[in-house]
Each structure stands twice: as C-alpha cells, then as structure tokens.
Amino acid sequence: MRTRFRCLVASGLVAAAALLLVPGAASTAPETRTGVLGEDFLWGVAASGFQSEGQSPDSNWTRYIEANPGWDRLGDSVDFRSRFRSDIAAAENLGVRVFRIGVEWARLEPQPGVWDPAAFAYYDDVVTAIVAAGMRPMLTLDHWVYPGWAADRGGWRNPGMVSDWLTNMRKVVDHFAARNPIWVTINEPVAYIMHEVRQNGTDADQMLDRVAQAHNSIYDYIHRVQPNALVTSNVGYVAGAESRVNGPLMDRIADKLDFIGIDYYFAYEPPDLAATTPAPSGMWDLPVRPEGIYFALQHYSQRFPGKPLWIVENGIPTEDGAPRPDAYTRSEHLRDTVYWLQRAKSDGMNLIGYNYWSLTDNYEWSSYTPRFGLYTVNVHADPTLTRIPTDAVATYRDIIARNGLPAGYLPSRPPDDCRLVDPPASCTAPVTAP
C-alpha cells in the first residue's frame, strides 16, 4: 500500500432518518447482524509482510532503502515476525472474519531453488493462528518484494523473472491451499511498476506485460490446486483517472479475477487547484473524501456487472499519530466510509467484503511517519513497539458487531464539491447524504 504514488496522483500528476439525524451519531443499542450488507459480509484487516514483519532478508526493497539515505531504515519494523500471535488476537477481538498478510518470497527462497523450511514453518504458524482465531487468511503472494538474487538478475527487467516468480508461487500455493485461503496474487501492480521504474530502471510497459502474465498463470494454477478459490489482484484506485491508470492492467487480467479487489484512499485534486496550493508534505495532506469510495465501487460494478467487489484496503493517514490538519479522526472516517459502503450495497453493487488498512502502523515504503493503524506504534521513539489502540478500535468493533451502521446514521461530513471527488462520475451522477 500507500506510496508516494498517491501523493503524486493527488497533487495533480494524474492530476432512515431517525437516530436524532445528527451527523456522525450512532446508537449503542444492540441490533441484528443482517442489515443492508448481508449476513455473509466479510469484515477484515490488512497488512503486508515486508512492511510489518521486520528481520527482513536481502531483497530489492532492502537494497532500495540502502540506496536512499534519506529514507527511514527498516530495522525490525513493528516486529510482526515475533508478535504475530498477539496481533492476530487483537484482530480476533475486533471480530473480523478475514486477516490479510503477505507471504514473502525473499524469506521463502533465499537462494535460487533453495527454500527455507523455517520460513515455511513461520508462515504455517501465522496461518494456523489466523484460522484458530476464527478468521480466514487472505494471502498476498507479491507485495512488491522479491529476493536479492532476483534483483541481481535484473528483477522485472529479466526475461526469466516470470518463470522464477511462478516457481516460488506454485510452491506457496501447494503448501497453503489446504487452508482454503483467499489469494491476492500481486498487490497494486501499477504502483509496483512505478517503484520499479524509479528504483530499478524497469521499462513500465514490459513489466506490465510480465506482471499480467504472472497473475494469469498463477490464477490458473491456484484453481487447479484449490478449485473453489477466490483470487484477485487488487488495484490502487486513482480518482479521476482510474480508467487511464489501471485500465490497461484490467484489460490484461479481467478474465482471471474471481472478485475485484479495490484499494481506496484519496479523492481527486484538480490540477488547477494543486497548482495554487502548497505541495503536500506527506500523505496526511492528501484529500480525503469518503464518499469517493462509492464511486470507486460504482466504476467497477459498471465495468464488471454482477462481479463481487471487495475493498481490500482502506484507511486514513496521520502524521506520527498527531491530529490531522483537517481534524478528521480515524473513527469518524471509518464510520463515514461504512455509510458509503452501505449506500453502494443498497444501490445494487455486489460488495462482499472490506479490509481496514491496517491493523497496526508499519513501514510505508520509505518512512514510519505516515500512520494508518487501528493500533498505533511509535517506531521512531518507542523501543518496546507497544500497540496503542486508536479511537477507531472500539468503533470498528462496534460496526462489526452490528454488521454495519444504524439506519439513521448520517456522515459527520457531507459530500464535497463533486469536482473534488471522482470526476466526471461524481458530477454526472452525484450522491447526497441522506
């Protein structure tokens, strides 16, 4: 997730009326779990391996960090590697049904054709803990990280990269298919490509073709091994430019998606507005308008009528845990987002799940300053890496217990000017609240 890609996009590179009708108000009375989202709706949390595990072996990303002295050092990140049991217990306490984590190729295959049994045993322990906690694992095969030896061969510039990639990923599928995971093949491929272009001189079009080939091939393999599997490659949604940014990828993999996985974070910022305002100092300065998630779902419900939709990542960043400049709290943002999820479902969009990014703060691909966690971790100043609950922990637990928000909930912030959300769709068919 979350990269400078979003900073660039947002700064213009892609340039029941009850419950008091009080915005942001929510009842504390118990309700049934059905609601508009349906009994089978899948609430989850998301994380990645490299960003949270720590103790990371040689990889393209450990090398990128070393090559950029101005970036935060990775260190032990938030040490999920040692603390996964307590983190999984925290997710269980929320009541989530899905726990997403990455299975790191660099850890599993430290040398070509040499797999580390201890690494597989570690991931066995993680998956076992997830299942024992009553959750279904969602396993990401590639969250932008590959082994140092693959980097020595050129990474995605190497014509043999797809073959090397598939050799490892088939082994992962064989190992974990019996646990019935949900699969994410490649996380946000377009952002992945952007990083490889910048850090490794990769040709964007060439990598797009190879990434699509890798996804399509492993999709078929997963379904041979695990016939009823759910498989996707999640896209990082770009408001105002989605068709242009992610459209070429979707053209290549559309037939190999069991559901559309969408990561949604930021709204559109018109180039003329971006040109007259200070450049964002970090992701916490990017425009957050939760009604935009409605249009992201609408975009893919129209492109793939009837196909299941899943918000694989969504959240809001703060700067080192400080209050946001717009005064929006994590709890308010979460409730408002769920309001728009319910609106989308009510309007016939086949939404089946939602993952919060992320369970804890982690390494945001150069820095620990942007914080997205339900539980905050001060990597900069707290050597104990204590998980401290934010205001959104109790909120998410309550939302999950109710399977949504009460019918009379109104967002704490009404929809913004349609030009600032996801034009043209947000202006040609705007939404209101209520």
C-alpha positions as CSV (number, residue, x, y, z in Angstrom):
1,M,0.0,0.0,0.0
2,R,0.5,3.6,0.3
3,T,3.3,5.2,-1.5
4,R,4.4,8.5,-2.9
5,F,2.5,7.4,-5.9
6,R,-0.7,8.6,-4.2
7,C,1.0,11.9,-3.2
8,L,1.9,12.4,-6.9
9,V,-1.6,11.4,-8.1
10,A,-3.5,13.6,-5.7
11,S,-1.2,16.6,-6.2
12,G,-2.1,16.6,-9.9
13,L,0.3,14.2,-11.6
14,V,-2.6,12.2,-12.9
15,A,-3.8,15.1,-11.5
16,A,-34.0,6.2,7.9
17,A,-33.9,9.5,9.1
18,A,-34.0,8.6,12.8
19,L,-31.2,8.4,15.4
20,L,-31.7,12.1,16.0
21,L,-30.5,12.8,12.5
22,V,-27.2,14.1,14.0
23,P,-24.2,13.8,11.7
24,G,-21.8,11.2,13.0
25,A,-24.2,9.9,15.6
26,A,-24.5,6.2,16.2
27,S,-26.8,4.3,18.6
28,T,-25.3,1.9,21.2
29,A,-28.4,-0.3,21.3
30,P,-27.8,-3.9,20.1
31,E,-29.0,-4.7,16.6
32,T,-29.2,-7.8,14.5
33,R,-26.2,-8.7,12.3
34,T,-28.1,-8.8,9.0
35,G,-28.5,-5.2,7.8
36,V,-28.0,-4.0,4.3
37,L,-24.6,-5.5,3.9
38,G,-25.9,-9.1,4.4
39,E,-25.1,-11.8,6.9
40,D,-22.2,-13.1,4.8
41,F,-20.3,-9.8,4.6
42,L,-16.6,-10.2,5.3
43,W,-15.0,-7.7,7.6
44,G,-11.2,-7.8,7.7
45,V,-7.9,-6.2,8.5
46,A,-4.9,-6.0,6.2
47,A,-1.1,-5.9,6.5
48,S,1.9,-6.9,4.4
49,G,4.9,-9.0,5.2
50,F,7.8,-6.6,4.4
51,Q,6.1,-3.6,5.9
52,S,5.4,-5.2,9.3
53,E,7.5,-8.3,9.9
54,G,10.9,-6.9,10.5
55,Q,14.0,-9.2,10.4
56,S,13.9,-8.9,6.6
57,P,16.3,-10.8,4.4
58,D,18.1,-9.5,1.4
59,S,15.6,-8.2,-1.2
60,N,15.0,-5.5,-3.8
61,W,13.5,-3.3,-1.1
62,T,16.2,-3.7,1.5
63,R,18.5,-2.6,-1.3
64,Y,16.3,0.4,-2.3
65,I,16.4,1.5,1.4
66,E,20.1,1.3,1.5
67,A,20.4,3.3,-1.8
68,N,18.2,6.1,-0.3
69,P,19.9,7.6,2.8
70,G,17.1,10.0,3.4
71,W,14.6,7.2,4.0
72,D,13.9,5.6,7.4
73,R,15.8,2.4,8.0
74,L,13.6,-0.6,8.1
75,G,15.0,-2.2,11.2
76,D,12.5,-4.5,12.8
77,S,9.5,-2.5,11.6
78,V,6.7,-3.3,14.1
79,D,8.1,-6.8,14.6
80,F,5.1,-8.7,13.5
81,R,7.6,-11.6,12.9
82,S,7.8,-12.0,16.7
83,R,4.4,-10.6,17.8
84,F,2.0,-12.1,15.3
85,R,0.1,-14.1,17.9
86,S,-0.8,-11.0,19.9
87,D,-1.6,-9.0,16.8
88,I,-3.8,-11.8,15.5
89,A,-5.5,-11.9,18.9
90,A,-6.1,-8.2,18.6
91,A,-7.8,-8.7,15.2
92,E,-9.9,-11.6,16.7
93,N,-11.0,-9.2,19.5
94,L,-12.3,-6.8,16.8
95,G,-14.5,-9.6,15.4
96,V,-13.1,-9.6,11.9
97,R,-13.5,-12.6,9.7
98,V,-10.5,-12.1,7.4
99,F,-6.8,-11.4,8.1
100,R,-4.7,-10.4,5.2
101,I,-0.9,-10.8,5.3
102,G,1.9,-11.3,2.7
103,V,4.0,-14.4,2.2
104,E,7.4,-13.1,1.4
105,W,9.3,-14.7,-1.5
106,A,12.6,-13.3,-0.2
107,R,12.1,-15.1,3.0
108,L,11.0,-18.4,1.5
109,E,13.6,-18.8,-1.3
110,P,16.8,-17.0,-0.1
111,Q,18.8,-18.6,-3.0
112,P,17.6,-19.8,-6.4
113,G,15.9,-23.2,-6.0
114,V,16.7,-23.3,-2.2
115,W,13.7,-23.0,0.1
116,D,14.0,-22.3,3.8
117,P,11.9,-24.8,5.9
118,A,12.0,-22.4,8.9
119,A,10.4,-19.7,6.8
120,F,7.6,-22.0,5.7
121,A,7.2,-23.1,9.3
122,Y,6.9,-19.4,10.4
123,Y,4.1,-18.8,7.9
124,D,2.4,-22.1,8.9
125,D,2.3,-20.7,12.4
126,V,0.8,-17.4,11.2
127,V,-1.9,-19.1,9.2
128,T,-2.6,-21.6,11.9
129,A,-3.1,-18.7,14.4
130,I,-5.4,-16.9,12.0
131,V,-7.5,-20.0,11.4
132,A,-7.6,-20.8,15.1
133,A,-8.9,-17.3,15.8
134,G,-11.9,-18.0,13.6
135,M,-10.6,-15.9,10.7
136,R,-9.9,-16.8,7.1
137,P,-6.4,-16.0,5.8
138,M,-6.1,-13.7,2.8
139,L,-2.6,-14.4,1.5
140,T,-0.7,-11.9,-0.8
141,L,1.9,-13.6,-3.0
142,D,3.7,-10.5,-4.1
143,H,3.6,-7.2,-2.2
144,W,6.4,-5.5,-4.2
145,V,9.3,-7.5,-2.7
146,Y,11.5,-10.2,-4.3
147,P,14.8,-11.8,-3.3
148,G,18.1,-10.2,-3.7
149,W,19.2,-12.9,-6.1
150,A,16.3,-12.0,-8.3
151,A,17.3,-8.4,-8.1
152,D,20.8,-9.4,-9.2
153,R,19.2,-10.9,-12.3
154,G,17.5,-7.6,-13.0
155,G,14.2,-8.0,-11.3
156,W,11.3,-7.5,-13.7
157,R,13.8,-6.4,-16.4
158,N,14.9,-10.0,-16.5
159,P,13.1,-12.1,-19.2
160,G,13.2,-15.1,-16.8
161,M,11.5,-13.2,-14.0
162,V,8.1,-14.6,-14.6
163,S,9.4,-18.2,-14.6
164,D,11.4,-17.6,-11.4
165,W,8.3,-15.9,-9.8
166,L,6.0,-18.8,-10.8
167,T,8.4,-21.4,-9.4
168,N,8.2,-20.0,-5.9
169,M,4.5,-19.0,-6.1
170,R,3.4,-22.5,-7.1
171,K,5.3,-23.9,-4.2
172,V,3.4,-21.4,-1.9
173,V,0.1,-22.4,-3.4
174,D,0.8,-26.1,-3.0
175,H,1.8,-25.5,0.7
176,F,-1.2,-23.4,1.8
177,A,-4.1,-24.3,-0.5
178,A,-5.4,-26.9,2.1
179,R,-6.0,-24.0,4.5
180,N,-8.5,-22.5,2.0
181,P,-7.1,-19.0,1.8
182,I,-8.3,-16.1,-0.3
183,W,-5.5,-15.2,-2.7
184,V,-4.1,-11.8,-3.8
185,T,-1.6,-12.5,-6.5
186,I,0.1,-9.1,-6.9
187,N,-0.6,-6.1,-4.8
188,E,-1.4,-2.8,-6.7
189,P,0.6,-3.7,-9.8
190,V,0.6,-0.2,-11.2
191,A,2.2,1.3,-8.1
192,Y,4.6,-1.7,-8.0
193,I,5.6,-0.8,-11.6
194,M,6.1,2.8,-10.6
195,H,8.5,1.9,-7.9
196,E,10.5,-0.5,-10.1
197,V,10.7,2.2,-12.8
198,R,12.1,4.6,-10.3
199,Q,14.4,2.4,-8.3
200,N,15.5,-0.2,-10.8
201,G,15.2,1.4,-14.3
202,T,12.5,-1.0,-15.3
203,D,10.5,-0.5,-18.5
204,A,6.9,0.1,-17.5
205,D,5.2,-1.4,-20.5
206,Q,7.4,-4.5,-20.3
207,M,6.8,-5.0,-16.6
208,L,3.0,-4.6,-17.1
209,D,3.0,-7.4,-19.6
210,R,5.1,-9.6,-17.4
211,V,3.1,-8.9,-14.3
212,A,-0.1,-9.7,-16.1
213,Q,1.4,-12.9,-17.4
214,A,2.4,-13.9,-13.9
215,H,-1.1,-13.1,-12.5
216,N,-2.9,-15.0,-15.2
217,S,-0.6,-18.1,-14.9
218,I,-0.8,-18.3,-11.1
219,Y,-4.6,-17.8,-11.2
220,D,-5.0,-20.9,-13.4
221,Y,-2.6,-22.8,-11.1
222,I,-4.4,-21.9,-7.9
223,H,-7.7,-23.1,-9.4
224,R,-6.2,-26.4,-10.4
225,V,-4.9,-26.9,-6.8
226,Q,-7.8,-25.2,-5.0
227,P,-10.8,-25.3,-7.3
228,N,-13.1,-23.1,-5.3
229,A,-10.5,-20.5,-4.5
230,L,-11.2,-16.7,-4.6
231,V,-8.4,-15.0,-6.4
232,T,-7.7,-11.3,-7.3
233,S,-5.0,-8.8,-7.9
234,N,-6.1,-5.6,-6.1
235,V,-5.9,-2.2,-7.8
236,G,-4.9,1.0,-6.1
237,Y,-7.8,3.2,-7.2
238,V,-6.9,6.6,-8.7
239,A,-9.9,9.0,-8.5
240,G,-10.4,11.0,-11.7
241,A,-8.1,8.8,-13.8
242,E,-8.9,5.2,-12.9
243,S,-9.5,4.0,-16.5
244,R,-6.3,5.6,-17.7
245,V,-4.1,4.4,-14.8
246,N,-5.4,0.8,-14.1
247,G,-7.4,0.2,-17.3
248,P,-4.5,-1.3,-19.3
249,L,-3.8,-3.8,-16.4
250,M,-7.5,-4.7,-16.1
251,D,-7.7,-5.3,-19.8
252,R,-5.0,-7.9,-19.5
253,I,-6.3,-9.8,-16.4
254,A,-10.1,-9.2,-16.5
255,D,-10.8,-12.9,-17.3
256,K,-8.7,-14.1,-14.3
257,L,-10.4,-12.3,-11.4
258,D,-12.9,-14.0,-9.1
259,F,-13.7,-10.7,-7.4
260,I,-12.5,-7.1,-8.0
261,G,-10.1,-6.1,-5.2
262,I,-10.1,-2.3,-4.7
263,D,-7.7,-0.2,-2.5
264,Y,-9.3,3.2,-1.9
265,Y,-7.7,6.1,0.0
266,F,-7.7,9.6,-1.6
267,A,-10.0,11.8,-3.7
268,Y,-9.2,13.8,-6.8
269,E,-7.4,17.1,-6.7
270,P,-7.8,19.1,-9.9
271,P,-4.6,20.3,-11.4
272,D,-5.6,23.9,-11.3
273,L,-6.2,23.6,-7.5
274,A,-3.0,21.7,-7.0
275,A,-1.1,24.4,-8.8
276,T,-2.3,27.1,-6.4
277,T,-1.9,25.2,-3.1
278,P,1.3,24.1,-1.3
279,A,2.5,20.7,-2.3
280,P,1.5,18.0,0.2
281,S,4.3,17.4,2.8
282,G,3.0,13.8,3.3
283,M,0.1,11.5,2.7
284,W,-1.7,13.1,5.7
285,D,-2.1,16.3,3.5
286,L,-3.8,14.5,0.6
287,P,-7.6,15.0,0.1
288,V,-9.8,12.5,2.0
289,R,-13.4,12.4,0.9
290,P,-15.0,9.1,2.0
291,E,-17.9,9.4,-0.5
292,G,-15.3,8.7,-3.2
293,I,-15.4,5.0,-2.2
294,Y,-18.9,4.9,-3.5
295,F,-17.7,6.0,-7.0
296,A,-14.8,3.5,-6.9
297,L,-17.3,0.7,-6.3
298,Q,-19.6,2.1,-8.9
299,H,-16.8,2.3,-11.5
300,Y,-16.1,-1.4,-11.2
301,S,-19.7,-2.5,-10.8
302,Q,-20.3,-0.9,-14.2
303,R,-17.2,-2.4,-15.8
304,F,-17.9,-5.9,-14.4
305,P,-21.6,-6.1,-13.8
306,G,-22.5,-8.5,-11.1
307,K,-18.9,-9.5,-10.2
308,P,-18.2,-9.4,-6.5
309,L,-16.4,-6.3,-5.2
310,W,-14.1,-6.2,-2.1
311,I,-12.4,-3.2,-0.6
312,V,-9.1,-4.9,0.1
313,E,-7.5,-1.8,1.6
314,N,-8.9,1.4,3.0
315,G,-7.9,3.8,5.8
316,I,-6.7,7.3,6.7
317,P,-3.1,8.5,7.4
318,T,-1.9,10.7,10.2
319,E,1.5,12.3,10.7
320,D,3.2,10.4,13.5
321,G,-0.2,9.9,15.1
322,A,-0.9,13.6,15.6
323,P,-4.3,15.0,14.8
324,R,-4.9,15.6,11.1
325,P,-4.8,19.1,9.7
326,D,-8.4,18.7,8.6
327,A,-9.4,17.5,12.2
328,Y,-10.9,14.3,10.8
329,T,-10.5,11.4,13.3
330,R,-9.8,7.8,12.3
331,S,-13.1,6.9,14.0
332,E,-15.2,9.5,12.1
333,H,-13.6,8.5,8.8
334,L,-14.3,4.8,9.4
335,R,-18.0,5.4,10.2
336,D,-18.4,7.7,7.2
337,T,-16.8,5.2,4.9
338,V,-19.0,2.4,6.1
339,Y,-22.0,4.7,5.4
340,W,-21.0,4.9,1.8
341,L,-20.3,1.2,1.6
342,Q,-23.9,0.6,2.8
343,R,-25.2,3.1,0.2
344,A,-23.3,1.2,-2.5
345,K,-24.7,-2.1,-1.4
346,S,-28.2,-0.6,-1.2
347,D,-27.8,0.7,-4.8
348,G,-27.2,-2.9,-6.0
349,M,-23.4,-3.1,-6.1
350,N,-22.2,-6.6,-5.2
351,L,-19.9,-5.6,-2.3
352,I,-18.8,-8.7,-0.3
353,G,-16.0,-7.5,1.9
354,Y,-14.0,-4.7,3.5
355,N,-10.5,-4.7,4.9
356,Y,-9.1,-1.9,7.1
357,W,-5.6,-0.9,6.3
358,S,-4.0,-1.6,8.6
359,L,-4.2,-3.4,11.9
360,T,-1.0,-1.6,13.2
361,D,1.1,1.1,11.8
362,N,4.0,-0.1,9.7
363,Y,6.7,0.9,7.2
364,E,5.2,3.0,4.5
365,W,7.8,2.4,1.8
366,S,10.4,4.9,3.0
367,S,9.0,6.2,6.3
368,Y,7.4,5.4,9.6
369,T,5.8,8.8,9.8
370,P,2.6,8.1,7.9
371,R,0.4,6.1,10.3
372,F,-2.6,4.1,9.2
373,G,-3.0,1.6,12.1
374,L,-6.0,0.9,14.1
375,Y,-3.3,0.3,16.7
376,T,-0.6,2.9,16.6
377,V,3.1,2.0,17.1
378,N,5.7,4.7,17.6
379,V,8.7,3.1,15.8
380,H,10.6,6.3,16.0
381,A,10.5,6.7,19.8
382,D,9.2,3.5,21.5
383,P,11.7,0.7,21.5
384,T,9.0,-1.6,23.1
385,L,6.8,-1.2,20.0
386,T,3.7,-1.1,22.1
387,R,0.4,-1.4,20.3
388,I,-1.8,1.5,21.5
389,P,-5.5,1.4,20.4
390,T,-6.7,4.4,18.5
391,D,-10.3,5.7,18.7
392,A,-11.2,3.6,15.7
393,V,-10.6,0.3,17.5
394,A,-13.9,0.5,19.5
395,T,-15.6,1.9,16.5
396,Y,-14.7,-0.9,14.2
397,R,-15.5,-3.5,16.9
398,D,-19.0,-1.9,17.2
399,I,-19.5,-1.7,13.4
400,I,-18.6,-5.4,13.0
401,A,-20.8,-6.5,15.9
402,R,-23.8,-4.7,14.2
403,N,-22.7,-5.7,10.7
404,G,-22.7,-2.0,9.7
405,L,-24.2,1.3,10.9
406,P,-27.7,2.0,12.2
407,A,-30.2,3.0,9.5
408,G,-30.3,6.6,10.7
409,Y,-26.6,7.3,10.7
410,L,-25.5,10.4,8.8
411,P,-21.9,11.1,7.8
412,S,-20.0,13.5,10.0
413,R,-19.0,15.3,6.8
414,P,-21.4,15.8,3.9
415,P,-20.4,15.1,0.3
416,D,-17.9,17.6,-1.1
417,D,-18.0,19.6,-4.3
418,C,-18.3,16.9,-7.0
419,R,-15.3,18.2,-8.8
420,L,-13.1,17.3,-5.9
421,V,-14.3,13.7,-5.5
422,D,-14.0,11.5,-8.7
423,P,-15.0,13.4,-11.8
424,P,-16.7,13.0,-14.2
425,A,-18.8,10.3,-12.5
426,S,-19.1,12.2,-9.2
427,C,-20.6,15.2,-11.1
428,T,-22.7,13.4,-13.7
429,A,-24.4,11.3,-11.1
430,P,-23.7,12.9,-7.7
431,V,-24.7,11.4,-4.4
432,T,-26.2,13.1,-1.4
433,A,-26.5,12.3,2.3
434,P,-29.1,11.2,3.2
